[in-house]
Amino acid sequence: MLSLAECIGMSDLTEDEIAVIAEHEHVPDIVAVELGQDLLKTSKGVFILRCYVSDVLEQAKLAGKRDKVKRLDRLLTRFNAEHGFPRVL
């Protein structure tokens, strides 16, 4: 049986991305790994992941969680740099 750490290691996601998916979708981390891996396969899925991060970031801002806001802002910047934005045709 694979551990959570092994599943994360085999995925194309960071631990922070997995945590955001788990928080946004209210699912365990292992389910977030599978969901996130599926979402990364399409540009629509990448857009959805970007929205998850943005939503959790906004919630952290509203709750006044400064450390979390900083971490999520860095995550969103890194995510955008890695995955870019889909072209509009």
N, C-alpha and C positions, 0 to 999 in steps of 0.2 A: 504494500500500500504506500502511496506517495504522501509525503507530508505537505503541509501548506507551503513551507519554505521551498520545497522542491518544485511545486506547481508554480509558484511565483517565479522561481529561477528559470523555468522553461517558457514562461510567458514573455510577451513583448511589453509588459507593463512594469511600472515602478511600484514600490510599496505604497507611496503616496497616492498614485492613481487608483490603486486597488482600494485603499481606504476611502477615497472620495466616492467611488462607485458603491461600496458597501454602505456608506452613510446615506448617500442620495437615494438608493433603492431599498434601504432597510433590509439588507441580506447579509449573510455571513461572508467573511473574506473569501472563502473557497468558491462560493457562488459568484462573487464579484470578479474573481480571476477568469472564470469561464465566460461570464457576460462580457467583460472588457475585451477579452481575446476575440470574441465574435464581432464586437463593435469595431475593432480595429481593421477589419477586413474590407470595409467599404467607406467611401467618403461620407456617406450619410451617418454611418456609425461613428466616425471620427468627429463629425459635427455634434452628435449626441453626447459623446464623451466631453467635448469642449463645454457644452451646455451644463453637464453635471458639475464640472469644476467651477464654472461661473456661478451656478446656483448655490453651491456650498460656500463659495467665497462670499457671495452676497449675504447669506445667512450669518456667516461669521462676522461680517461688518456690522450687521444690524444688532448682533449680540455683543458687540464691543470686544471681541476676542482678537486682540492685536497680534499676538504671536501666530495664531492660526491664519489670520489674514495675510501676514507676511509670507508664511510658508505656502499658502495657496496661490498667492500672487506669483511667487517664483515658479511654482508648479505650472501655472497657466502660461507663463512666459516660455518656459522650457517646452511645454506641450506644443504650443504654437510654432516654436522654432523647429521642432522635430517633424511635425505633421503638416505644417503650412495650412493654407486655406484653399478650399476647392475653387476651381475657376468657375465663373458664371458664364454660361454660353448664351 
